[in-house]
Amino acid sequence: DGFSLEDAAKAVGASKRTLARRMQSVLGKSPLSYFQHLRVERAVHLLKTSDASVEEVAEQVGYTDGATLRVLLRRQLRMGVKEIRSSR
């Protein structure tokens, strides 16, 4: 199972709303945006350091398919899988 905002809030002893406000204040991102950012960072690392397929990497970082990961890579990094892999 994935890590939820509720899990994170419980871990730090705060309400979901308080945690969301603090994350926005400190990180400049909503919890969803921040967790997506972390997943994309992990995916980039895996794409650079392994020969796993995009679908395998997507699954390892919690996405249901490679298409979703490709969209997020383009949106967040303005790079495609080939560009990321060629920067090894």
C-alpha positions in Angstrom: 0.0 0.0 0.0 1.0 3.6 -0.6 1.9 6.2 2.0 -1.0 8.6 2.6 -1.4 12.0 4.0 -3.2 10.5 6.9 -0.2 8.2 7.6 2.2 11.1 7.5 0.0 13.2 9.8 -0.2 10.3 12.3 3.6 9.9 12.1 4.2 13.5 13.1 1.2 13.8 15.5 -0.7 16.4 13.5 -4.0 16.6 11.7 -4.0 16.2 8.0 -4.9 19.9 7.6 -2.1 21.1 9.9 0.4 18.9 8.1 -0.8 20.2 4.7 -0.5 23.8 5.8 3.0 23.3 7.3 4.3 21.4 4.2 2.9 24.2 1.9 4.6 26.8 4.1 8.0 25.1 4.5 8.3 23.3 1.2 6.1 25.5 -1.0 4.3 22.4 -2.2 1.1 20.6 -1.2 1.6 17.1 0.2 0.4 15.5 -3.1 2.9 17.6 -5.1 5.7 16.8 -2.7 5.1 13.1 -2.7 4.8 13.1 -6.5 8.1 15.0 -6.6 9.8 12.3 -4.4 8.4 9.5 -6.6 9.7 11.2 -9.7 13.1 11.7 -8.2 13.2 8.0 -7.3 12.1 7.0 -10.8 14.8 9.2 -12.4 17.4 7.4 -10.2 16.1 4.0 -11.2 16.0 5.0 -14.9 19.6 6.2 -14.7 21.0 3.3 -12.7 19.1 0.2 -14.0 17.9 -1.3 -17.2 14.4 -1.8 -15.9 11.6 -0.9 -18.3 9.6 2.3 -17.7 6.6 0.1 -16.7 8.8 -1.7 -14.1 10.1 1.6 -12.7 6.6 3.1 -12.6 5.4 0.1 -10.6 8.4 0.3 -8.2 7.7 3.9 -7.4 3.9 3.4 -7.0 2.4 4.3 -10.4 0.0 1.9 -12.2 1.6 2.3 -15.6 4.5 3.7 -17.5 2.3 6.2 -19.3 1.5 8.0 -16.0 5.2 8.2 -15.2 6.1 9.5 -18.7 3.5 12.3 -18.3 4.9 13.3 -14.9 8.5 13.2 -16.1 7.6 15.6 -19.0 5.5 17.8 -16.7 8.0 18.1 -13.9 11.4 17.8 -15.6 10.6 18.6 -19.2 12.5 15.5 -20.2 11.6 12.1 -21.6 12.8 8.7 -20.6 15.4 8.6 -23.4 16.9 11.9 -22.3 17.0 10.8 -18.7 18.7 7.5 -19.6 21.2 9.2 -21.9 22.3 11.4 -19.0 23.7 8.4 -17.1 
